[in-house]
Amino acid sequence: MNEPHIMLLPYLGAAGIGFVWGWWCSMRFSLAKKKIRNGLAITVSTLVIIGLSRLHSDWLSGLIFLACMCWTAFLYYLWLQYLRKQTS
């Protein structure tokens, strides 16, 4: 097996999990009634995922996870603003 392709898998996995986690967290936070409690739970969970990513791979996978999560959360925010503008 070609070694460079195997080394790329943790980064692709971190990106995929970051995309899904960002969308899910944004959805949960936007629908929440108790925003402080949900924000704290999401922050702690995100830090745990970054720590596990760092533990199993390296710091770059945690950074990739965080970047993909932020990007997806931003896209979700834009999409929600678009939907709100369409309904009003």
PDB file of N, CA, C and O in Angstrom:
ATOM      1  N   MET A   1       0.844  -1.174   0.000  1.00  0.00           N
ATOM      2  CA  MET A   1       0.000   0.000   0.000  1.00  0.00           C
ATOM      3  C   MET A   1       0.893   1.242   0.000  1.00  0.00           C
ATOM      4  O   MET A   1       1.988   1.233   0.561  1.00  0.00           O
ATOM      5  N   ASN A   2       0.425   2.268  -0.614  1.00  0.00           N
ATOM      6  CA  ASN A   2       1.192   3.506  -0.699  1.00  0.00           C
ATOM      7  C   ASN A   2       1.080   4.280   0.623  1.00  0.00           C
ATOM      8  O   ASN A   2      -0.025   4.601   1.060  1.00  0.00           O
ATOM      9  N   GLU A   3       2.194   4.571   1.243  1.00  0.00           N
ATOM     10  CA  GLU A   3       2.229   5.196   2.568  1.00  0.00           C
ATOM     11  C   GLU A   3       1.622   6.598   2.639  1.00  0.00           C
ATOM     12  O   GLU A   3       0.925   6.872   3.616  1.00  0.00           O
ATOM     13  N   PRO A   4       1.830   7.507   1.682  1.00  0.00           N
ATOM     14  CA  PRO A   4       1.231   8.850   1.816  1.00  0.00           C
ATOM     15  C   PRO A   4      -0.294   8.849   1.876  1.00  0.00           C
ATOM     16  O   PRO A   4      -0.879   9.723   2.516  1.00  0.00           O
ATOM     17  N   HIS A   5      -0.949   7.890   1.225  1.00  0.00           N
ATOM     18  CA  HIS A   5      -2.406   7.834   1.266  1.00  0.00           C
ATOM     19  C   HIS A   5      -2.900   7.437   2.654  1.00  0.00           C
ATOM     20  O   HIS A   5      -3.938   7.920   3.105  1.00  0.00           O
ATOM     21  N   ILE A   6      -2.167   6.565   3.326  1.00  0.00           N
ATOM     22  CA  ILE A   6      -2.562   6.146   4.668  1.00  0.00           C
ATOM     23  C   ILE A   6      -2.415   7.308   5.647  1.00  0.00           C
ATOM     24  O   ILE A   6      -3.227   7.451   6.561  1.00  0.00           O
ATOM     25  N   MET A   7      -1.402   8.127   5.469  1.00  0.00           N
ATOM     26  CA  MET A   7      -1.192   9.254   6.371  1.00  0.00           C
ATOM     27  C   MET A   7      -2.254  10.342   6.194  1.00  0.00           C
ATOM     28  O   MET A   7      -2.425  11.183   7.076  1.00  0.00           O
ATOM     29  N   LEU A   8      -2.957  10.334   5.080  1.00  0.00           N
ATOM     30  CA  LEU A   8      -3.980  11.341   4.806  1.00  0.00           C
ATOM     31  C   LEU A   8      -5.324  10.999   5.454  1.00  0.00           C
ATOM     32  O   LEU A   8      -6.150  11.888   5.659  1.00  0.00           O
ATOM     33  N   LEU A   9      -5.550   9.744   5.774  1.00  0.00           N
ATOM     34  CA  LEU A   9      -6.847   9.312   6.289  1.00  0.00           C
ATOM     35  C   LEU A   9      -7.263   9.987   7.599  1.00  0.00           C
ATOM     36  O   LEU A   9      -8.429  10.362   7.721  1.00  0.00           O
ATOM     37  N   PRO A  10      -6.376  10.165   8.589  1.00  0.00           N
ATOM     38  CA  PRO A  10      -6.830  10.859   9.810  1.00  0.00           C
ATOM     39  C   PRO A  10      -7.289  12.293   9.559  1.00  0.00           C
ATOM     40  O   PRO A  10      -8.207  12.780  10.220  1.00  0.00           O
ATOM     41  N   TYR A  11      -6.657  12.959   8.614  1.00  0.00           N
ATOM     42  CA  TYR A  11      -7.037  14.338   8.313  1.00  0.00           C
ATOM     43  C   TYR A  11      -8.384  14.390   7.597  1.00  0.00           C
ATOM     44  O   TYR A  11      -9.200  15.270   7.868  1.00  0.00           O
ATOM     45  N   LEU A  12      -8.614  13.455   6.690  1.00  0.00           N
ATOM     46  CA  LEU A  12      -9.915  13.402   6.016  1.00  0.00           C
ATOM     47  C   LEU A  12     -11.024  13.030   6.994  1.00  0.00           C
ATOM     48  O   LEU A  12     -12.133  13.557   6.909  1.00  0.00           O
ATOM     49  N   GLY A  13     -10.728  12.126   7.918  1.00  0.00           N
ATOM     50  CA  GLY A  13     -11.700  11.762   8.940  1.00  0.00           C
ATOM     51  C   GLY A  13     -12.022  12.937   9.851  1.00  0.00           C
ATOM     52  O   GLY A  13     -13.184  13.168  10.190  1.00  0.00           O
ATOM     53  N   ALA A  14     -10.991  13.680  10.249  1.00  0.00           N
ATOM     54  CA  ALA A  14     -11.213  14.857  11.100  1.00  0.00           C
ATOM     55  C   ALA A  14     -12.049  15.901  10.367  1.00  0.00           C
ATOM     56  O   ALA A  14     -12.905  16.546  10.972  1.00  0.00           O
ATOM     57  N   ALA A  15     -11.810  16.071   9.078  1.00  0.00           N
ATOM     58  CA  ALA A  15     -12.595  17.024   8.292  1.00  0.00           C
ATOM     59  C   ALA A  15     -14.053  16.575   8.204  1.00  0.00           C
ATOM     60  O   ALA A  15     -14.960  17.388   8.380  1.00  0.00           O
ATOM     61  N   GLY A  16     -14.281  15.314   7.938  1.00  0.00           N
ATOM     62  CA  GLY A  16     -15.647  14.809   7.846  1.00  0.00           C
ATOM     63  C   GLY A  16     -16.409  14.942   9.145  1.00  0.00           C
ATOM     64  O   GLY A  16     -17.567  15.361   9.150  1.00  0.00           O
ATOM     65  N   ILE A  17     -15.769  14.589  10.247  1.00  0.00           N
ATOM     66  CA  ILE A  17     -16.413  14.722  11.549  1.00  0.00           C
ATOM     67  C   ILE A  17     -16.654  16.202  11.869  1.00  0.00           C
ATOM     68  O   ILE A  17     -17.679  16.550  12.454  1.00  0.00           O
ATOM     69  N   GLY A  18     -15.719  17.063  11.491  1.00  0.00           N
ATOM     70  CA  GLY A  18     -15.889  18.500  11.721  1.00  0.00           C
ATOM     71  C   GLY A  18     -17.073  19.063  10.960  1.00  0.00           C
ATOM     72  O   GLY A  18     -17.818  19.882  11.497  1.00  0.00           O
ATOM     73  N   PHE A  19     -17.261  18.637   9.708  1.00  0.00           N
ATOM     74  CA  PHE A  19     -18.400  19.121   8.929  1.00  0.00           C
ATOM     75  C   PHE A  19     -19.726  18.703   9.565  1.00  0.00           C
ATOM     76  O   PHE A  19     -20.640  19.516   9.704  1.00  0.00           O
ATOM     77  N   VAL A  20     -19.820  17.444   9.946  1.00  0.00           N
ATOM     78  CA  VAL A  20     -21.067  16.948  10.545  1.00  0.00           C
ATOM     79  C   VAL A  20     -21.300  17.588  11.916  1.00  0.00           C
ATOM     80  O   VAL A  20     -22.415  18.000  12.233  1.00  0.00           O
ATOM     81  N   TRP A  21     -20.250  17.666  12.715  1.00  0.00           N
ATOM     82  CA  TRP A  21     -20.382  18.234  14.056  1.00  0.00           C
ATOM     83  C   TRP A  21     -20.762  19.719  14.009  1.00  0.00           C
ATOM     84  O   TRP A  21     -21.571  20.177  14.815  1.00  0.00           O
ATOM     85  N   GLY A  22     -20.191  20.457  13.083  1.00  0.00           N
ATOM     86  CA  GLY A  22     -20.524  21.872  12.949  1.00  0.00           C
ATOM     87  C   GLY A  22     -21.978  22.091  12.583  1.00  0.00           C
ATOM     88  O   GLY A  22     -22.634  22.979  13.127  1.00  0.00           O
ATOM     89  N   TRP A  23     -22.480  21.289  11.667  1.00  0.00           N
ATOM     90  CA  TRP A  23     -23.882  21.411  11.261  1.00  0.00           C
ATOM     91  C   TRP A  23     -24.806  21.035  12.406  1.00  0.00           C
ATOM     92  O   TRP A  23     -25.793  21.724  12.666  1.00  0.00           O
ATOM     93  N   TRP A  24     -24.487  19.938  13.095  1.00  0.00           N
ATOM     94  CA  TRP A  24     -25.334  19.471  14.183  1.00  0.00           C
ATOM     95  C   TRP A  24     -25.335  20.469  15.334  1.00  0.00           C
ATOM     96  O   TRP A  24     -26.394  20.774  15.882  1.00  0.00           O
ATOM     97  N   CYS A  25     -24.179  20.977  15.706  1.00  0.00           N
ATOM     98  CA  CYS A  25     -24.093  21.939  16.810  1.00  0.00           C
ATOM     99  C   CYS A  25     -24.837  23.224  16.477  1.00  0.00           C
ATOM    100  O   CYS A  25     -25.518  23.784  17.336  1.00  0.00           O
ATOM    101  N   SER A  26     -24.719  23.688  15.265  1.00  0.00           N
ATOM    102  CA  SER A  26     -25.429  24.901  14.862  1.00  0.00           C
ATOM    103  C   SER A  26     -26.929  24.694  14.895  1.00  0.00           C
ATOM    104  O   SER A  26     -27.674  25.578  15.320  1.00  0.00           O
ATOM    105  N   MET A  27     -27.372  23.539  14.451  1.00  0.00           N
ATOM    106  CA  MET A  27     -28.789  23.239  14.469  1.00  0.00           C
ATOM    107  C   MET A  27     -29.309  23.177  15.902  1.00  0.00           C
ATOM    108  O   MET A  27     -30.358  23.743  16.209  1.00  0.00           O
ATOM    109  N   ARG A  28     -28.581  22.493  16.774  1.00  0.00           N
ATOM    110  CA  ARG A  28     -29.002  22.378  18.164  1.00  0.00           C
ATOM    111  C   ARG A  28     -29.010  23.732  18.862  1.00  0.00           C
ATOM    112  O   ARG A  28     -29.922  24.024  19.637  1.00  0.00           O
ATOM    113  N   PHE A  29     -28.010  24.555  18.597  1.00  0.00           N
ATOM    114  CA  PHE A  29     -27.918  25.849  19.265  1.00  0.00           C
ATOM    115  C   PHE A  29     -28.989  26.807  18.773  1.00  0.00           C
ATOM    116  O   PHE A  29     -29.527  27.587  19.560  1.00  0.00           O
ATOM    117  N   SER A  30     -29.308  26.763  17.485  1.00  0.00           N
ATOM    118  CA  SER A  30     -30.314  27.691  16.963  1.00  0.00           C
ATOM    119  C   SER A  30     -31.718  27.334  17.434  1.00  0.00           C
ATOM    120  O   SER A  30     -32.575  28.212  17.527  1.00  0.00           O
ATOM    121  N   LEU A  31     -31.969  26.066  17.733  1.00  0.00           N
ATOM    122  CA  LEU A  31     -33.289  25.637  18.197  1.00  0.00           C
ATOM    123  C   LEU A  31     -33.425  25.644  19.714  1.00  0.00           C
ATOM    124  O   LEU A  31     -34.514  25.397  20.233  1.00  0.00           O
ATOM    125  N   ALA A  32     -32.354  25.919  20.427  1.00  0.00           N
ATOM    126  CA  ALA A  32     -32.343  25.793  21.882  1.00  0.00           C
ATOM    127  C   ALA A  32     -33.086  26.928  22.558  1.00  0.00           C
ATOM    128  O   ALA A  32     -33.089  28.062  22.081  1.00  0.00           O
ATOM    129  N   LYS A  33     -33.708  26.608  23.665  1.00  0.00           N
ATOM    130  CA  LYS A  33     -34.337  27.621  24.484  1.00  0.00           C
ATOM    131  C   LYS A  33     -33.368  28.095  25.573  1.00  0.00           C
ATOM    132  O   LYS A  33     -33.375  29.272  25.935  1.00  0.00           O
ATOM    133  N   LYS A  34     -32.552  27.207  26.086  1.00  0.00           N
ATOM    134  CA  LYS A  34     -31.547  27.542  27.104  1.00  0.00           C
ATOM    135  C   LYS A  34     -30.185  27.607  26.427  1.00  0.00           C
ATOM    136  O   LYS A  34     -29.425  26.638  26.444  1.00  0.00           O
ATOM    137  N   LYS A  35     -29.885  28.749  25.834  1.00  0.00           N
ATOM    138  CA  LYS A  35     -28.693  28.890  25.004  1.00  0.00           C
ATOM    139  C   LYS A  35     -27.391  28.787  25.796  1.00  0.00           C
ATOM    140  O   LYS A  35     -26.405  28.267  25.275  1.00  0.00           O
ATOM    141  N   ILE A  36     -27.361  29.263  27.027  1.00  0.00           N
ATOM    142  CA  ILE A  36     -26.124  29.211  27.816  1.00  0.00           C
ATOM    143  C   ILE A  36     -25.767  27.763  28.133  1.00  0.00           C
ATOM    144  O   ILE A  36     -24.612  27.364  27.983  1.00  0.00           O
ATOM    145  N   ARG A  37     -26.730  26.986  28.562  1.00  0.00           N
ATOM    146  CA  ARG A  37     -26.469  25.587  28.894  1.00  0.00           C
ATOM    147  C   ARG A  37     -26.078  24.799  27.653  1.00  0.00           C
ATOM    148  O   ARG A  37     -25.143  24.000  27.704  1.00  0.00           O
ATOM    149  N   ASN A  38     -26.770  25.006  26.547  1.00  0.00           N
ATOM    150  CA  ASN A  38     -26.424  24.300  25.320  1.00  0.00           C
ATOM    151  C   ASN A  38     -25.073  24.740  24.785  1.00  0.00           C
ATOM    152  O   ASN A  38     -24.304  23.917  24.288  1.00  0.00           O
ATOM    153  N   GLY A  39     -24.774  26.037  24.882  1.00  0.00           N
ATOM    154  CA  GLY A  39     -23.479  26.530  24.434  1.00  0.00           C
ATOM    155  C   GLY A  39     -22.341  25.924  25.235  1.00  0.00           C
ATOM    156  O   GLY A  39     -21.299  25.579  24.679  1.00  0.00           O
ATOM    157  N   LEU A  40     -22.539  25.796  26.541  1.00  0.00           N
ATOM    158  CA  LEU A  40     -21.521  25.189  27.386  1.00  0.00           C
ATOM    159  C   LEU A  40     -21.337  23.709  27.055  1.00  0.00           C
ATOM    160  O   LEU A  40     -20.207  23.228  26.984  1.00  0.00           O
ATOM    161  N   ALA A  41     -22.431  22.990  26.853  1.00  0.00           N
ATOM    162  CA  ALA A  41     -22.344  21.566  26.508  1.00  0.00           C
ATOM    163  C   ALA A  41     -21.665  21.365  25.157  1.00  0.00           C
ATOM    164  O   ALA A  41     -20.857  20.450  24.998  1.00  0.00           O
ATOM    165  N   ILE A  42     -21.986  22.210  24.192  1.00  0.00           N
ATOM    166  CA  ILE A  42     -21.367  22.107  22.872  1.00  0.00           C
ATOM    167  C   ILE A  42     -19.878  22.425  22.953  1.00  0.00           C
ATOM    168  O   ILE A  42     -19.066  21.758  22.312  1.00  0.00           O
ATOM    169  N   THR A  43     -19.518  23.436  23.732  1.00  0.00           N
ATOM    170  CA  THR A  43     -18.106  23.803  23.869  1.00  0.00           C
ATOM    171  C   THR A  43     -17.307  22.683  24.523  1.00  0.00           C
ATOM    172  O   THR A  43     -16.225  22.334  24.050  1.00  0.00           O
ATOM    173  N   VAL A  44     -17.829  22.122  25.601  1.00  0.00           N
ATOM    174  CA  VAL A  44     -17.123  21.033  26.281  1.00  0.00           C
ATOM    175  C   VAL A  44     -17.001  19.814  25.367  1.00  0.00           C
ATOM    176  O   VAL A  44     -15.939  19.196  25.297  1.00  0.00           O
ATOM    177  N   SER A  45     -18.067  19.469  24.676  1.00  0.00           N
ATOM    178  CA  SER A  45     -18.028  18.325  23.761  1.00  0.00           C
ATOM    179  C   SER A  45     -17.032  18.554  22.630  1.00  0.00           C
ATOM    180  O   SER A  45     -16.307  17.636  22.244  1.00  0.00           O
ATOM    181  N   THR A  46     -16.994  19.759  22.104  1.00  0.00           N
ATOM    182  CA  THR A  46     -16.058  20.081  21.033  1.00  0.00           C
ATOM    183  C   THR A  46     -14.622  19.980  21.523  1.00  0.00           C
ATOM    184  O   THR A  46     -13.763  19.458  20.813  1.00  0.00           O
ATOM    185  N   LEU A  47     -14.350  20.471  22.724  1.00  0.00           N
ATOM    186  CA  LEU A  47     -13.002  20.370  23.270  1.00  0.00           C
ATOM    187  C   LEU A  47     -12.586  18.921  23.507  1.00  0.00           C
ATOM    188  O   LEU A  47     -11.420  18.571  23.328  1.00  0.00           O
ATOM    189  N   VAL A  48     -13.531  18.083  23.908  1.00  0.00           N
ATOM    190  CA  VAL A  48     -13.242  16.656  24.080  1.00  0.00           C
ATOM    191  C   VAL A  48     -12.908  16.017  22.736  1.00  0.00           C
ATOM    192  O   VAL A  48     -11.963  15.233  22.642  1.00  0.00           O
ATOM    193  N   ILE A  49     -13.665  16.341  21.710  1.00  0.00           N
ATOM    194  CA  ILE A  49     -13.396  15.781  20.382  1.00  0.00           C
ATOM    195  C   ILE A  49     -12.034  16.244  19.859  1.00  0.00           C
ATOM    196  O   ILE A  49     -11.292  15.457  19.272  1.00  0.00           O
ATOM    197  N   ILE A  50     -11.707  17.518  20.072  1.00  0.00           N
ATOM    198  CA  ILE A  50     -10.396  18.024  19.644  1.00  0.00           C
ATOM    199  C   ILE A  50      -9.285  17.317  20.416  1.00  0.00           C
ATOM    200  O   ILE A  50      -8.256  16.962  19.841  1.00  0.00           O
ATOM    201  N   GLY A  51      -9.488  17.114  21.705  1.00  0.00           N
ATOM    202  CA  GLY A  51      -8.494  16.397  22.510  1.00  0.00           C
ATOM    203  C   GLY A  51      -8.309  14.962  22.057  1.00  0.00           C
ATOM    204  O   GLY A  51      -7.182  14.473  21.982  1.00  0.00           O
ATOM    205  N   LEU A  52      -9.402  14.288  21.756  1.00  0.00           N
ATOM    206  CA  LEU A  52      -9.291  12.914  21.260  1.00  0.00           C
ATOM    207  C   LEU A  52      -8.624  12.862  19.897  1.00  0.00           C
ATOM    208  O   LEU A  52      -7.848  11.951  19.607  1.00  0.00           O
ATOM    209  N   SER A  53      -8.928  13.833  19.075  1.00  0.00           N
ATOM    210  CA  SER A  53      -8.285  13.904  17.760  1.00  0.00           C
ATOM    211  C   SER A  53      -6.783  14.119  17.916  1.00  0.00           C
ATOM    212  O   SER A  53      -5.981  13.522  17.198  1.00  0.00           O
ATOM    213  N   ARG A  54      -6.420  14.963  18.843  1.00  0.00           N
ATOM    214  CA  ARG A  54      -4.998  15.218  19.127  1.00  0.00           C
ATOM    215  C   ARG A  54      -4.322  13.971  19.693  1.00  0.00           C
ATOM    216  O   ARG A  54      -3.172  13.680  19.365  1.00  0.00           O
ATOM    217  N   LEU A  55      -5.036  13.241  20.540  1.00  0.00           N
ATOM    218  CA  LEU A  55      -4.492  12.042  21.159  1.00  0.00           C
ATOM    219  C   LEU A  55      -4.246  10.941  20.139  1.00  0.00           C
ATOM    220  O   LEU A  55      -3.215  10.269  20.185  1.00  0.00           O
ATOM    221  N   HIS A  56      -5.184  10.754  19.220  1.00  0.00           N
ATOM    222  CA  HIS A  56      -5.073   9.659  18.262  1.00  0.00           C
ATOM    223  C   HIS A  56      -4.258  10.000  17.026  1.00  0.00           C
ATOM    224  O   HIS A  56      -3.751   9.098  16.358  1.00  0.00           O
ATOM    225  N   SER A  57      -4.123  11.257  16.714  1.00  0.00           N
ATOM    226  CA  SER A  57      -3.366  11.626  15.522  1.00  0.00           C
ATOM    227  C   SER A  57      -2.324  12.675  15.898  1.00  0.00           C
ATOM    228  O   SER A  57      -1.316  12.342  16.522  1.00  0.00           O
ATOM    229  N   ASP A  58      -2.544  13.916  15.536  1.00  0.00           N
ATOM    230  CA  ASP A  58      -1.632  14.998  15.908  1.00  0.00           C
ATOM    231  C   ASP A  58      -2.414  16.307  15.972  1.00  0.00           C
ATOM    232  O   ASP A  58      -3.632  16.318  15.795  1.00  0.00           O
ATOM    233  N   TRP A  59      -1.722  17.391  16.221  1.00  0.00           N
ATOM    234  CA  TRP A  59      -2.388  18.679  16.402  1.00  0.00           C
ATOM    235  C   TRP A  59      -3.061  19.166  15.131  1.00  0.00           C
ATOM    236  O   TRP A  59      -4.045  19.902  15.201  1.00  0.00           O
ATOM    237  N   LEU A  60      -2.546  18.766  13.962  1.00  0.00           N
ATOM    238  CA  LEU A  60      -3.126  19.228  12.704  1.00  0.00           C
ATOM    239  C   LEU A  60      -4.530  18.666  12.487  1.00  0.00           C
ATOM    240  O   LEU A  60      -5.386  19.349  11.925  1.00  0.00           O
ATOM    241  N   SER A  61      -4.772  17.450  12.919  1.00  0.00           N
ATOM    242  CA  SER A  61      -6.117  16.889  12.763  1.00  0.00           C
ATOM    243  C   SER A  61      -7.124  17.640  13.629  1.00  0.00           C
ATOM    244  O   SER A  61      -8.262  17.848  13.207  1.00  0.00           O
ATOM    245  N   GLY A  62      -6.725  18.048  14.828  1.00  0.00           N
ATOM    246  CA  GLY A  62      -7.610  18.863  15.664  1.00  0.00           C
ATOM    247  C   GLY A  62      -7.886  20.217  15.054  1.00  0.00           C
ATOM    248  O   GLY A  62      -9.000  20.734  15.137  1.00  0.00           O
ATOM    249  N   LEU A  63      -6.866  20.789  14.442  1.00  0.00           N
ATOM    250  CA  LEU A  63      -7.031  22.082  13.775  1.00  0.00           C
ATOM    251  C   LEU A  63      -7.940  21.957  12.550  1.00  0.00           C
ATOM    252  O   LEU A  63      -8.775  22.828  12.306  1.00  0.00           O
ATOM    253  N   ILE A  64      -7.781  20.889  11.789  1.00  0.00           N
ATOM    254  CA  ILE A  64      -8.643  20.642  10.630  1.00  0.00           C
ATOM    255  C   ILE A  64     -10.085  20.445  11.080  1.00  0.00           C
ATOM    256  O   ILE A  64     -11.011  20.978  10.468  1.00  0.00           O
ATOM    257  N   PHE A  65     -10.274  19.675  12.155  1.00  0.00           N
ATOM    258  CA  PHE A  65     -11.616  19.473  12.704  1.00  0.00           C
ATOM    259  C   PHE A  65     -12.261  20.805  13.078  1.00  0.00           C
ATOM    260  O   PHE A  65     -13.412  21.065  12.726  1.00  0.00           O
ATOM    261  N   LEU A  66     -11.516  21.644  13.792  1.00  0.00           N
ATOM    262  CA  LEU A  66     -12.051  22.925  14.241  1.00  0.00           C
ATOM    263  C   LEU A  66     -12.360  23.851  13.066  1.00  0.00           C
ATOM    264  O   LEU A  66     -13.380  24.539  13.070  1.00  0.00           O
ATOM    265  N   ALA A  67     -11.488  23.871  12.066  1.00  0.00           N
ATOM    266  CA  ALA A  67     -11.719  24.719  10.890  1.00  0.00           C
ATOM    267  C   ALA A  67     -12.961  24.263  10.125  1.00  0.00           C
ATOM    268  O   ALA A  67     -13.771  25.095   9.716  1.00  0.00           O
ATOM    269  N   CYS A  68     -13.118  22.967   9.928  1.00  0.00           N
ATOM    270  CA  CYS A  68     -14.294  22.452   9.207  1.00  0.00           C
ATOM    271  C   CYS A  68     -15.571  22.680  10.001  1.00  0.00           C
ATOM    272  O   CYS A  68     -16.620  22.970   9.426  1.00  0.00           O
ATOM    273  N   MET A  69     -15.483  22.551  11.316  1.00  0.00           N
ATOM    274  CA  MET A  69     -16.646  22.801  12.151  1.00  0.00           C
ATOM    275  C   MET A  69     -17.077  24.261  12.063  1.00  0.00           C
ATOM    276  O   MET A  69     -18.265  24.550  11.925  1.00  0.00           O
ATOM    277  N   CYS A  70     -16.125  25.175  12.140  1.00  0.00           N
ATOM    278  CA  CYS A  70     -16.445  26.604  12.050  1.00  0.00           C
ATOM    279  C   CYS A  70     -16.999  26.966  10.680  1.00  0.00           C
ATOM    280  O   CYS A  70     -17.936  27.757  10.577  1.00  0.00           O
ATOM    281  N   TRP A  71     -16.434  26.398   9.638  1.00  0.00           N
ATOM    282  CA  TRP A  71     -16.908  26.673   8.283  1.00  0.00           C
ATOM    283  C   TRP A  71     -18.357  26.206   8.111  1.00  0.00           C
ATOM    284  O   TRP A  71     -19.183  26.933   7.559  1.00  0.00           O
ATOM    285  N   THR A  72     -18.662  25.009   8.579  1.00  0.00           N
ATOM    286  CA  THR A  72     -20.014  24.489   8.445  1.00  0.00           C
ATOM    287  C   THR A  72     -20.995  25.285   9.304  1.00  0.00           C
ATOM    288  O   THR A  72     -22.120  25.544   8.879  1.00  0.00           O
ATOM    289  N   ALA A  73     -20.576  25.676  10.511  1.00  0.00           N
ATOM    290  CA  ALA A  73     -21.443  26.491  11.361  1.00  0.00           C
ATOM    291  C   ALA A  73     -21.742  27.834  10.688  1.00  0.00           C
ATOM    292  O   ALA A  73     -22.866  28.330  10.761  1.00  0.00           O
ATOM    293  N   PHE A  74     -20.741  28.416  10.039  1.00  0.00           N
ATOM    294  CA  PHE A  74     -20.948  29.675   9.325  1.00  0.00           C
ATOM    295  C   PHE A  74     -21.906  29.491   8.151  1.00  0.00           C
ATOM    296  O   PHE A  74     -22.774  30.334   7.928  1.00  0.00           O
ATOM    297  N   LEU A  75     -21.761  28.405   7.400  1.00  0.00           N
ATOM    298  CA  LEU A  75     -22.681  28.125   6.290  1.00  0.00           C
ATOM    299  C   LEU A  75     -24.106  27.907   6.795  1.00  0.00           C
ATOM    300  O   LEU A  75     -25.065  28.355   6.166  1.00  0.00           O
ATOM    301  N   TYR A  76     -24.244  27.224   7.922  1.00  0.00           N
ATOM    302  CA  TYR A  76     -25.563  27.005   8.499  1.00  0.00           C
ATOM    303  C   TYR A  76     -26.187  28.341   8.903  1.00  0.00           C
ATOM    304  O   TYR A  76     -27.376  28.567   8.675  1.00  0.00           O
ATOM    305  N   TYR A  77     -25.382  29.230   9.506  1.00  0.00           N
ATOM    306  CA  TYR A  77     -25.866  30.549   9.894  1.00  0.00           C
ATOM    307  C   TYR A  77     -26.345  31.329   8.677  1.00  0.00           C
ATOM    308  O   TYR A  77     -27.408  31.947   8.724  1.00  0.00           O
ATOM    309  N   LEU A  78     -25.576  31.312   7.581  1.00  0.00           N
ATOM    310  CA  LEU A  78     -25.990  32.010   6.361  1.00  0.00           C
ATOM    311  C   LEU A  78     -27.271  31.422   5.789  1.00  0.00           C
ATOM    312  O   LEU A  78     -28.148  32.157   5.336  1.00  0.00           O
ATOM    313  N   TRP A  79     -27.379  30.105   5.809  1.00  0.00           N
ATOM    314  CA  TRP A  79     -28.565  29.427   5.296  1.00  0.00           C
ATOM    315  C   TRP A  79     -29.785  29.795   6.139  1.00  0.00           C
ATOM    316  O   TRP A  79     -30.865  30.032   5.599  1.00  0.00           O
ATOM    317  N   LEU A  80     -29.612  29.844   7.466  1.00  0.00           N
ATOM    318  CA  LEU A  80     -30.717  30.200   8.336  1.00  0.00           C
ATOM    319  C   LEU A  80     -31.149  31.644   8.113  1.00  0.00           C
ATOM    320  O   LEU A  80     -32.346  31.935   8.132  1.00  0.00           O
ATOM    321  N   GLN A  81     -30.213  32.541   7.906  1.00  0.00           N
ATOM    322  CA  GLN A  81     -30.540  33.942   7.614  1.00  0.00           C
ATOM    323  C   GLN A  81     -31.295  34.037   6.291  1.00  0.00           C
ATOM    324  O   GLN A  81     -32.252  34.804   6.183  1.00  0.00           O
ATOM    325  N   TYR A  82     -30.886  33.279   5.300  1.00  0.00           N
ATOM    326  CA  TYR A  82     -31.569  33.262   4.012  1.00  0.00           C
ATOM    327  C   TYR A  82     -33.011  32.774   4.175  1.00  0.00           C
ATOM    328  O   TYR A  82     -33.935  33.362   3.614  1.00  0.00           O
ATOM    329  N   LEU A  83     -33.198  31.713   4.935  1.00  0.00           N
ATOM    330  CA  LEU A  83     -34.550  31.185   5.150  1.00  0.00           C
ATOM    331  C   LEU A  83     -35.429  32.179   5.906  1.00  0.00           C
ATOM    332  O   LEU A  83     -36.610  32.331   5.592  1.00  0.00           O
ATOM    333  N   ARG A  84     -34.865  32.840   6.879  1.00  0.00           N
ATOM    334  CA  ARG A  84     -35.639  33.836   7.623  1.00  0.00           C
ATOM    335  C   ARG A  84     -36.028  35.016   6.740  1.00  0.00           C
ATOM    336  O   ARG A  84     -37.118  35.572   6.877  1.00  0.00           O
ATOM    337  N   LYS A  85     -35.130  35.394   5.834  1.00  0.00           N
ATOM    338  CA  LYS A  85     -35.424  36.489   4.929  1.00  0.00           C
ATOM    339  C   LYS A  85     -36.523  36.086   3.942  1.00  0.00           C
ATOM    340  O   LYS A  85     -37.354  36.914   3.571  1.00  0.00           O
ATOM    341  N   GLN A  86     -36.531  34.844   3.524  1.00  0.00           N
ATOM    342  CA  GLN A  86     -37.542  34.360   2.588  1.00  0.00           C
ATOM    343  C   GLN A  86     -38.938  34.282   3.221  1.00  0.00           C
ATOM    344  O   GLN A  86     -39.944  34.481   2.541  1.00  0.00           O
ATOM    345  N   THR A  87     -38.989  33.995   4.514  1.00  0.00           N
ATOM    346  CA  THR A  87     -40.293  33.850   5.156  1.00  0.00           C
ATOM    347  C   THR A  87     -40.874  35.181   5.627  1.00  0.00           C
ATOM    348  O   THR A  87     -42.070  35.268   5.905  1.00  0.00           O
ATOM    349  N   SER A  88     -40.048  36.208   5.717  1.00  0.00           N
ATOM    350  CA  SER A  88     -40.590  37.489   6.193  1.00  0.00           C
ATOM    351  C   SER A  88     -40.879  38.438   5.067  1.00  0.00           C
ATOM    352  O   SER A  88     -41.339  39.556   5.304  1.00  0.00           O
TER     353      SER A  88
END
